[in-house]
Amino acid sequence: MESDALAKTYGIDTEVEYKDIHGNVRTSDVIKVSATVEETDDSMMLSVYLLAIIIVGAAGLNLHIKRRKQNIR
């Protein structure tokens, strides 16, 4: 697999959309995440993708739980 990405650290801004306890669709504040691209062999790519998905999912879940606790009070 060949990539055109330069080996460096990239900044990613993302938002999480979720439903609160009242069923209203909410959008989180912008979450800033950095992703470092390095030269690597193809055998490591699957691990990198899985790790990135786990990190983004955990961050989204954490934000959702925080927001839910704030809305209950």
Residue, then its C-alpha position, 0 to 999 in steps of 0.5 A: m500500500e502506498s500513501d501520499a501522506l507526509a510523515k509528520t504530526y497532523g491536527i484533527d478537529t472533530e465533533v461528536e453528535y449524540k442524543d441527550i436523555h430528552g431525545n434532543v440531538r446535541t453536538s459536542d464542542v470541537i475535540k482536537v486530536s493529533a495524529t502522527v504519520e510515520e513511515t511503516d510497513d504494511s503489516m502494522m497498518l491494521s493495528v494503527y487503524l484499530l488503535a485510532i478507532i478505539i481512541v476516537g471511540a473512547a473519546g466520544l464515549n467519554l464526552h457523551i457520558k460527561r455531557r449526560k451527567q451535566n444535563i441530569r443535574 
